[in-house]
Amino acid sequence: MSAPTVRRVVIRGLVQGVGFRAFVEHAALRRGIEGWVRNRRDGSVEAVFAGPTEVVAAVIEACRRGPSGSRVEGIDEFPAGPEDVAARYRGELFSLLPTA
């Protein structure tokens, strides 16, 4: 079995104050993805996803649509590793982290 894919994404646009983090958390948990999501002071939302490649891709695709009321202008994707996933809260599959 291969190692899980781990990706960090930064979602830009109207993505704060519209339920975006809860939307991401729900999308990840529904698919059994590990990781976390948080707002950033620059107005973007940042997330880390770990899991099977095709499932991580599906969660990122869901982020491109976002919840109603959001307007995603772009998503930047970066490679990530286990140390990035480890920022989540102990005992949680997927965490909502404080603003960074």
C-alpha positions in Angstrom: 0.0 0.0 0.0 1.4 3.4 -1.0 1.8 6.3 1.3 -1.1 8.8 1.4 -1.0 11.9 -0.7 -0.6 15.0 1.4 -1.4 18.4 0.0 -1.5 22.0 1.4 -3.9 24.4 -0.3 -4.5 28.1 0.0 -8.0 29.1 -1.2 -8.4 32.8 -2.3 -11.5 34.8 -2.8 -14.6 35.5 -0.7 -13.9 32.6 1.6 -14.2 34.0 5.1 -17.4 34.7 6.9 -19.4 32.4 4.5 -19.1 29.0 6.3 -16.1 27.9 4.2 -14.1 26.2 7.0 -17.2 24.2 8.1 -17.8 23.3 4.4 -14.2 22.0 4.1 -14.4 20.1 7.4 -17.6 18.4 6.3 -16.2 17.5 2.8 -13.0 16.0 4.4 -14.8 14.1 7.1 -17.4 12.7 4.7 -14.5 11.2 2.7 -12.4 10.1 5.6 -9.6 12.6 4.9 -7.1 13.6 7.6 -5.9 17.2 8.1 -7.0 20.6 9.1 -8.4 23.9 7.9 -8.0 27.5 9.2 -8.5 31.1 8.2 -5.5 33.2 7.4 -5.1 36.9 8.3 -4.8 37.8 4.6 -8.4 36.7 4.0 -7.6 33.3 2.5 -8.3 29.9 3.9 -5.6 27.3 4.3 -6.0 23.5 4.5 -4.0 20.3 4.6 -5.5 17.1 3.3 -4.0 13.6 3.6 -5.4 10.4 2.1 -5.7 8.4 -1.1 -4.7 10.6 -4.1 -8.1 10.5 -5.8 -9.9 11.3 -2.5 -7.6 14.3 -1.8 -8.2 15.5 -5.4 -12.0 15.2 -4.8 -11.8 17.3 -1.6 -9.7 20.0 -3.4 -12.2 20.0 -6.3 -15.0 20.6 -3.7 -13.0 23.5 -2.4 -13.0 25.0 -5.9 -16.8 25.2 -5.7 -17.1 26.1 -2.0 -20.4 26.7 -0.1 -23.1 29.0 -1.4 -22.2 32.6 -0.6 -18.5 32.0 -1.3 -16.6 33.0 -4.4 -13.4 31.1 -5.0 -10.9 33.1 -7.1 -8.1 30.6 -7.0 -6.5 27.7 -5.2 -2.7 27.4 -4.8 -1.6 23.8 -4.1 1.7 22.7 -2.5 3.2 19.4 -1.5 3.1 18.7 2.2 4.1 15.9 4.6 3.2 14.2 7.8 4.6 17.1 9.8 1.9 19.4 8.2 -0.9 16.9 9.1 0.4 16.7 12.6 -0.7 20.3 13.3 -4.3 19.1 13.8 -5.6 18.5 17.3 -4.6 15.2 18.9 -7.3 12.6 18.6 -9.1 14.4 15.7 -9.2 13.1 12.1 -9.7 16.7 10.8 -9.4 19.9 12.8 -10.6 23.5 12.6 -7.5 25.4 13.7 -7.2 29.1 14.9 -6.5 31.9 12.4 -2.8 32.1 11.4 
